[in-house]
């Protein structure tokens, strides 16, 4: 019997402050997936982990073997804690390992962002810490770790009912526009305190999108 591949991925909180769709952090709450290759699913019954794993094989032009999954889900679904990003991360990590790890960190992040639609959850989910990230004009994700001067302790309020991201955004006021919100990362730090170099440039790029 093939040895299972085990992947773990953390919860995340994103859209932090003015960092709409670009700023997120990792939380110490983890999902775990054990996968055994060689069990094909009906594509209509594949979950997000399967779809993420399949996307890696498609990207490499390799035949998808299918996976039997055993999931330990500690991250609540549809509660704003990045459960979909954790599923995507587990799926692509499992598939990449199965193929001999041909994709590097940046390629995995690009693929995860394509599946998720934005990088603010998947960047900290895959890379850890607090991350600011955006998609460049070339379609690649640009990201940087945000230094934190103190140890943070998260307090999470979990609603009793599901709040899928698409529904939460659909509940925004009709006059609320996403483009201006994406420009607000320029407020992440006052001009006199913005660090020089890569992080400052990335914040400016987020603010201009």
N, C-alpha and C positions, 0 to 999 in steps of 0.2 A: 504494500500500500504506500502511495507517495507520502512523503513527509509534509505536514501542513505548513503553510506560510502564515506567520502571525504579524499583523500590523496594528499599531495603535495610533490614534489621532485625538487631539484635544479639542475641547470646546473653545469657542472664540466669541468675543464681543466686538462688534464693528460699528461703523458710523459714529465714532467717538467725537464728541464736541463738534467742531466745524469740519471734521474729516469725513464728509459724506462720500461713501463708496471708495474710500482710499485709506482709512486709518482704523486699525484693529489690533487687538491684543489676545494673547493666549490665556486660557484659564485652566487651572489644574483639575480638570474633570475629563476623563478619557473614555472613548469607545475602543473596543478591541474586536478585531475580526480574525478568525482562523479560517484559512482557505485551502482546499485541496483541489488541485488541477485535474481536469479530465471529466468534468460533469457538466454537460451542456444543458442550458435552460432554454425553454421556449422564449424567444426574444420579447414576446408580449408580456412575459412574467418576470423579466429581469428587473431587479431593483437598481438603485443608483450606484451601488458598489459594483455590480456586474457591468453596468454601462460604462463606468469609469475605467474598469479593467479592460473592457473590450476596446475602448478608445486608444489605449496604449498599444495594443496589438495592431490595431488599424494603422496607427501612426508609423509603426515599424514594418508594415507590410507583412505581418506574420499571421498565421492561422490562429484564431481564438480557440483555446481548448475548453473554455467553460470552467467554472469553479463551484464547488460545494462550499457554502459559507456557514460558519457558526459565529453569530454576532452577540457580543455583550454590549448592550446599549445603555450607557449611563447618562448620555446627553439627552435631555428631553427633546422630542420632535416638535418642530414648528413653534419654538418659544423664544427665538431670537438668540440662540446660543451656538449657532453654526453647525447644526446637526448635518445639514447637507454637505458642507465643506468637509466635515470629518468623514462622511461616507465616500466622498470623491477622493480624499487623500488616501484612505485605506485602499480603495480600489486601484488607484494608479500605482501605489507603492507595492502592492501585491503583484500586479502584472509586471511592473518593471523588474522586480526581483526574480520573478519566474523566467523572464527573458535574459537574465544575466546582467541586469542594471545597465542597459545601453543608454538610457536617458539621464542627463545630469539634472542638478537642482533647478537650473533656470528653465530647462525644457519641461520638467514636471510642473513647475509653477505656471508656465504658459498654457499647458494642457488643462490643468485644473481650473484656471481662470476662464478658459473657453467654455468649459462645462458649467461653471458656476455663474458666469456672466459678469463678474466683477471680482477684483483681487483682494478686497479688504478683509474677508474672512479666510480665504485659502492661503494668503501669504503668511499670516501668523500661524495658521494651522500646520503648514508644512515646515516653516522655518523657525517658529518659536518667537517669544518676546513680543514687543510692541513694534508694529511695522507700518510704514507708510508706503503705499504702492499705487501705481497707475499703469495704464496701457499706453505705450508710446505710439507714435505715428506709424511705426513699422509693424504694429500688432504684437510686439513683445512686451512683457511686463517689466517695468522698472521699479525696484523696491529698495528700501533701506531700513535698517534697524533704528528705532528711535531710542536714544539713551534715556533711562529713567533714573532719577537721582535718589529715589527712595523705594523701599520695599512696599509693594501694593498688596492690599487684601481686598478681594472682591466680595461684595454682598449682592446676591442675585435674587431678584423677585420674579418668580415663575408663575405666569397666569394659569388659571385652571383650564382654559380652552386654547385650542390651537390658533396660532396667528401666522399663517404662511406669509412669506415675504411679499408675494405678489398681492395678497389681500391687504397687508399693512400699507403698502405703497398706494394701492387703489383707494385706501381710505383717506389719503391726504386731500386737503382742500383743492378744488379745481384750479384755483389761481396759483397754486404752489408749483413751481417749475424746477425740474431736476438740474438743468444747465447752470443756473445761478448757484444752486446748492453745491455743485461740484467745484465751483470757483472759490468756495469759502475756505479751503485749506490754507489760503494765504494768511488766514488769521491764526494759524497754529502757533505762531510765535511772533512777538513784536519785532519790528525791524531791527532794533538795537541788540536783540538777543538771538537772532537767527544764526545758527552755526554756518561757518563757511564750508565750501566743498560740496560733496555729493548729496548729503541730506538736504542742505539748503536749496540746491538746484532742483532736487526732486520735489520738494514742497512747492517751489515756484511752478514746476511743470504741472503738478496736480491743480494748482490754482488757476492755471490758464486753460484747462480743458473744459 
